[in-house]
Amino acid sequence: MTDCAARWKSGGTGAMLRSSRRRLAEGLLLTGTALLVAGAVQAQPVPRRVASLNLCTDQLLLALADRSQIASLSRLARDPSLSFMAAEAASVPQNDGGAETLLFERPDLVLAGTYGQQEQAALLRRQGLDVLDLGSWSSLEDGRTQIRSLAHRLGQSERGEALIAQIEAALARARGIVPGKRSILVYERGGWVAAAHSPLNEVLTHMGFSLHQEALGLPTGGAVRLETIVVAPPDFLLVDAGSAEVRDNGTALFAHPALADAVPPERRLALSGRLTICGGPSTPEAIDALRAEVIAKVR
């Protein structure tokens, strides 16, 4: 029995016609709603002057916006030790991060982080400014979504897709390059270990590493004692490129003889912190730099 025959048998032609009319009406209502939403999105004006309060939003703004769109960046944007795009930020005006300055500046859009800037953002919103909060990436997929969202808001969707394509190309170059199942631990100053679920660790597993956090009982991250690393060392450590220089107590850990015996320098992959502080335009270079370290040191 065909589907039409079954419906006809169960309800007759009158029921079929009433059902068809109802579905048609519902479809028209949904279509009309979708068109209204799309029209509202398209009607949102592209901001002509955008200010950033955060190092990570600084870099995304520099990568995606026209220079004429950028009203100001945070003071960290020009710091070459932190900012991947310090050179590009050199000619762009700075703000002091205070709400008062931006109230005087009156940009069309303010980009803020989700940590440490809630009060400024709330005050700016109360004064009628448009504020967009952008948090740290929880995953690479989260990063793709954030790039697309901001690029669309800036009227620069093509640049957003171009940046995503660069990240994808870097990931393709790095896929499965680790020979065997080698373990690795991202070890930061002061003995801090990041959570297993992070964009950087996602890249490491994509390369073929196994994460050593599980062996240490720290899947969500936290501080780990030197003794724990010495007793159960990973095959490799990923450290900041500046960790070889002892500058304070936080970096002295990396020069400890016990750590040198457990994981010697030739089994330490080094990556500049300015490549990993923020997800965004630095991400393709971070992946390529990490790939070069793997090729040079992982056997």
C-alpha positions as CSV (number, residue, x, y, z in Angstrom):
1,M,0.0,0.0,0.0
2,T,1.4,3.4,-1.0
3,D,1.8,6.2,1.6
4,C,-1.0,8.2,-0.1
5,A,-3.3,5.2,0.0
6,A,-2.6,4.6,3.7
7,R,-3.4,8.3,4.6
8,W,-6.5,8.2,2.4
9,K,-7.6,5.0,4.0
10,S,-7.1,6.3,7.6
11,G,-8.6,9.8,7.2
12,G,-10.2,10.2,3.8
13,T,-9.6,13.0,1.3
14,G,-11.0,15.7,3.6
15,A,-8.5,14.9,6.3
16,M,-5.8,14.8,3.7
17,L,-6.7,18.3,2.4
18,R,-7.0,19.7,5.9
19,S,-3.6,18.3,6.8
20,S,-2.0,19.6,3.6
21,R,-3.4,23.1,4.3
22,R,-2.1,23.0,7.8
23,R,1.4,22.0,6.7
24,L,1.4,24.7,4.0
25,A,0.4,27.3,6.6
26,E,3.0,26.2,9.0
27,G,5.7,26.2,6.2
28,L,4.7,29.7,5.2
29,L,4.9,30.9,8.8
30,L,8.4,29.3,9.3
31,T,9.6,30.8,6.0
32,G,8.3,34.2,6.9
33,T,10.0,34.0,10.4
34,A,13.3,33.0,8.8
35,L,13.2,35.9,6.3
36,L,12.5,38.3,9.2
37,V,15.5,37.0,11.2
38,A,17.7,37.1,8.1
39,G,16.6,40.6,7.3
40,A,17.3,41.7,10.9
41,V,20.9,40.3,10.7
42,Q,21.5,41.9,7.3
43,A,20.1,45.2,8.6
44,Q,22.7,45.3,11.4
45,P,25.1,48.0,10.3
46,V,28.8,47.1,9.8
47,P,30.8,48.9,12.5
48,R,33.0,51.7,11.2
49,R,35.0,52.2,14.4
50,V,35.8,49.2,16.6
51,A,37.8,49.2,19.8
52,S,39.4,46.2,21.6
53,L,40.1,45.8,25.3
54,N,41.9,42.4,25.2
55,L,45.1,41.0,23.7
56,C,43.3,38.2,22.0
57,T,40.6,40.4,20.5
58,D,43.3,42.9,19.5
59,Q,44.8,40.2,17.3
60,L,41.6,39.0,15.8
61,L,40.6,42.5,15.0
62,L,43.9,43.2,13.3
63,A,43.6,40.1,11.2
64,L,40.0,40.6,10.1
65,A,39.2,44.3,10.0
66,D,40.2,47.1,7.7
67,R,42.6,49.4,9.4
68,S,40.1,52.2,8.9
69,Q,37.7,50.2,11.1
70,I,40.0,50.0,14.1
71,A,39.5,52.8,16.6
72,S,41.9,51.5,19.2
73,L,43.6,48.5,20.7
74,S,44.7,47.5,24.2
75,R,48.2,48.4,25.4
76,L,49.3,44.8,25.2
77,A,48.8,44.8,21.4
78,R,52.3,46.3,20.8
79,D,54.2,44.1,23.3
80,P,56.3,41.8,21.1
81,S,56.8,39.4,24.0
82,L,53.0,38.8,24.1
83,S,51.5,39.9,20.9
84,F,51.9,37.9,17.7
85,M,50.9,41.0,15.8
86,A,52.9,43.6,17.6
87,A,54.3,45.0,14.4
88,E,50.9,45.4,12.8
89,A,49.6,47.1,15.9
90,A,52.5,49.7,16.0
91,S,50.6,52.3,14.0
92,V,47.2,51.8,15.6
93,P,46.0,54.0,18.4
94,Q,45.9,52.5,21.9
95,N,43.4,52.7,24.7
96,D,44.1,52.3,28.4
97,G,41.4,49.6,28.9
98,G,39.2,51.9,31.0
99,A,35.5,52.4,30.3
100,E,35.9,56.2,30.6
101,T,38.3,56.3,27.7
102,L,35.9,54.4,25.5
103,L,32.9,56.4,26.5
104,F,34.8,59.4,25.3
105,E,35.9,57.6,22.1
106,R,32.4,56.3,21.4
107,P,33.3,53.4,19.0
108,D,30.5,51.6,17.1
109,L,31.6,48.3,18.6
110,V,33.8,47.2,21.6
111,L,35.5,43.8,21.7
112,A,36.1,42.5,25.2
113,G,37.3,39.3,26.8
114,T,35.2,37.3,29.2
115,Y,37.7,37.3,32.0
116,G,38.6,40.4,34.0
117,Q,36.6,42.9,31.9
118,Q,33.1,42.2,33.0
119,E,32.7,45.5,34.9
120,Q,34.0,47.6,32.0
121,A,31.7,45.8,29.6
122,A,28.7,46.2,31.8
123,L,29.3,49.9,32.2
124,L,29.7,50.4,28.5
125,R,26.5,48.6,27.8
126,R,24.6,50.7,30.3
127,Q,25.9,53.7,28.4
128,G,24.5,52.4,25.2
129,L,27.7,51.0,23.6
130,D,27.6,47.8,21.6
131,V,29.9,45.3,23.3
132,L,30.8,41.9,22.0
133,D,32.4,39.4,24.5
134,L,34.8,36.9,23.0
135,G,36.1,34.2,25.4
136,S,39.2,32.0,25.1
137,W,38.8,29.1,22.7
138,S,37.6,25.9,24.4
139,S,38.4,23.9,21.2
140,L,39.4,24.4,17.6
141,E,35.8,24.2,16.5
142,D,35.0,26.9,19.0
143,G,37.7,29.0,17.4
144,R,36.3,28.5,13.9
145,T,32.9,29.6,15.1
146,Q,34.3,32.6,16.8
147,I,36.3,33.7,13.8
148,R,33.3,33.3,11.5
149,S,31.0,35.2,13.9
150,L,33.4,38.2,14.3
151,A,34.3,38.3,10.6
152,H,30.6,38.4,9.7
153,R,30.0,41.2,12.3
154,L,32.8,43.2,10.8
155,G,31.6,42.7,7.3
156,Q,34.7,40.7,6.5
157,S,33.5,37.1,6.1
158,E,36.0,36.3,3.3
159,R,38.9,37.2,5.6
160,G,37.4,35.0,8.3
161,E,37.2,32.0,5.9
162,A,40.7,32.7,4.7
163,L,42.1,32.5,8.3
164,I,40.1,29.3,9.0
165,A,41.6,27.9,5.7
166,Q,45.1,28.7,7.0
167,I,44.4,26.8,10.2
168,E,43.0,23.8,8.4
169,A,46.0,23.7,6.0
170,A,48.4,23.8,9.0
171,L,46.5,21.0,10.7
172,A,46.6,18.9,7.4
173,R,50.4,19.3,7.3
174,A,50.7,18.2,10.9
175,R,48.3,15.3,10.9
176,G,49.7,12.0,12.3
177,I,53.4,13.1,12.0
178,V,54.4,11.6,15.4
179,P,56.0,8.1,15.0
180,G,54.5,5.6,17.4
181,K,52.4,6.5,20.4
182,R,54.6,9.0,22.3
183,S,53.3,10.7,25.4
184,I,53.7,14.5,25.9
185,L,52.9,16.9,28.7
186,V,52.5,20.7,28.3
187,Y,54.5,21.9,31.2
188,E,54.2,25.6,32.2
189,R,56.1,27.8,34.6
190,G,55.5,27.0,38.2
191,G,54.7,23.4,37.4
192,W,51.3,24.2,35.9
193,V,49.6,21.6,33.6
194,A,46.8,22.6,31.3
195,A,43.6,20.6,31.0
196,A,43.6,17.8,28.5
197,H,40.7,19.4,26.7
198,S,42.3,22.5,25.2
199,P,43.0,23.7,21.6
200,L,46.8,23.1,22.1
201,N,46.3,19.6,23.4
202,E,43.8,19.0,20.6
203,V,46.6,19.8,18.1
204,L,49.0,17.5,19.9
205,T,46.6,14.5,19.7
206,H,45.9,15.4,16.1
207,M,49.7,15.0,15.5
208,G,49.6,11.6,17.1
209,F,50.8,12.2,20.7
210,S,49.0,10.7,23.7
211,L,48.5,13.2,26.6
212,H,50.3,12.5,29.8
213,Q,47.7,14.3,32.0
214,E,45.8,11.1,32.4
215,A,48.8,9.2,33.7
216,L,49.3,11.9,36.3
217,G,45.6,11.9,37.3
218,L,45.2,15.5,36.1
219,P,42.7,15.3,33.2
220,T,41.4,18.8,34.1
221,G,44.8,20.3,34.7
222,G,46.4,21.8,37.8
223,A,49.8,22.1,39.5
224,V,52.0,19.0,39.5
225,R,55.0,18.5,41.8
226,L,58.4,18.0,40.3
227,E,58.7,14.7,42.1
228,T,55.6,13.4,40.2
229,I,57.2,14.2,36.9
230,V,60.5,12.5,37.8
231,V,58.8,9.3,39.0
232,A,56.4,9.1,36.0
233,P,57.9,11.2,33.2
234,P,56.3,11.6,29.8
235,D,58.3,10.9,26.6
236,F,58.3,14.6,25.8
237,L,57.6,17.9,27.4
238,L,56.2,20.9,25.6
239,V,57.6,24.1,27.1
240,D,57.8,27.8,26.5
241,A,60.7,28.7,24.2
242,G,62.0,31.1,26.9
243,S,62.1,28.4,29.6
244,A,65.8,27.7,29.0
245,E,66.6,31.0,30.6
246,V,66.2,31.1,34.4
247,R,64.6,34.5,35.2
248,D,62.6,33.7,38.4
249,N,61.3,30.9,40.6
250,G,58.7,30.0,38.0
251,T,61.4,29.3,35.3
252,A,64.0,27.8,37.7
253,L,62.0,24.6,37.7
254,F,63.0,23.9,34.1
255,A,66.7,23.9,35.0
256,H,66.3,21.5,37.9
257,P,68.8,18.6,37.6
258,A,66.2,16.0,38.4
259,L,63.9,17.2,35.6
260,A,66.9,17.3,33.3
261,D,67.5,13.6,34.0
262,A,63.9,12.6,33.6
263,V,63.2,14.6,30.5
264,P,66.5,16.0,29.0
265,P,66.5,19.0,26.7
266,E,66.5,16.9,23.5
267,R,63.1,15.6,24.6
268,R,61.6,19.0,25.2
269,L,59.7,20.7,22.4
270,A,59.8,24.5,22.6
271,L,57.2,26.9,21.4
272,S,57.0,30.7,21.8
273,G,54.3,31.7,24.3
274,R,53.1,34.5,22.1
275,L,52.0,31.9,19.6
276,T,49.7,30.1,22.1
277,I,48.4,32.8,24.4
278,C,45.6,33.5,22.0
279,G,43.8,31.5,19.4
280,G,43.5,33.3,16.1
281,P,46.0,34.6,13.5
282,S,48.9,33.0,15.5
283,T,47.4,29.5,15.4
284,P,48.6,28.4,11.9
285,E,52.2,29.5,12.8
286,A,51.9,27.8,16.2
287,I,50.9,24.5,14.5
288,D,53.7,24.8,11.9
289,A,56.3,25.7,14.6
290,L,55.2,22.7,16.6
291,R,55.4,20.5,13.6
292,A,59.0,21.6,12.9
293,E,59.9,20.8,16.5
294,V,58.4,17.3,16.2
295,I,60.3,16.6,12.9
296,A,63.5,17.8,14.5
297,K,63.3,16.0,17.9
298,V,60.7,13.1,17.9
299,R,62.2,9.9,16.7
